[in-house]
Amino acid sequence: MSEWVQLKAADGHELSAYLARPEGAVIGALVVVQEIFGVNAHIRGVAEGFARDGYLVVAPALFDRFERGVELKYEGADMQRAYGFYQQLKPETTLMDVAAAFQYVQGGHKTGVVGYCYGGLTAWMSACRGPAAGMHPACVVGYYPGGIGSVAAERPSCSALLHFGGKDTHIGVDQIDAVRSQSYPDVTIHVYPEAEHGFNCDARGSFNPAAAQLARERTLAFLSKHLAR
């Protein structure tokens, strides 16, 4: 079952979030962090997919700080609007919104953070700065986390799994190498040689079914290891 719920961040900001519940017993809880296109059909589908796998999932609407109900596509004028919203995002407020979602679903469950594109970077930062924001993820997963090189030296507080496309023109090899050079023992990196940026999203022209399936299998195994009781 899925529904929209209301959250309140530490600074008093109220935001909406998409909540997806599993039909059976809850394995663990997840915060799914959007790309720069809002909590659109793709992100809602991702949340519902993890719910079918047994997780209690919440996807906070990060753009509610600027405009409510933002749901964008991956081309044309929507692409320009997405970049406009992206430029307004600030790590400190984003993490407050993610922390509000985290606290909403945590309860007695081990809780992780999974993010895509901008959300992938946010997932990494949730591992690094989450404790200061009031959340302690059991693990995080970042899909094509753009800009991660700039914060690669920030040590994550939990295990992290990162997925990159080998043909991603938005994320250079230097960013992947920046994380690798830290030699974090609890950080696993997978590069999919033929995949481009956004390879997990079936609404993009860069969708790569084979890479998406393999990344999903690896993600589910990782989540089960760290979140299942």
Secondary structure, 3 states (H helix, E strand, C coil): CEEEEEEECCCCCEEEEEEECCCCCCCEEEEEECCCCECCHHHHHHHHHHHHCCEEEEEECHHHHCCCCCECCCCHHHHHHHHHHHCCCCHHHHHHHHHHHHHHHHCCCCEEEEEECHHHHHHHHHHHHHHHHCCCCCEEEEECCCCHHHHCCCCCCCEEEEEEECCCCCCCHHHHHHHHCCCCCCEEEEEECCCCCCCCCCCCCCCCHHHHHHHHHHHHHHHHHHHCC
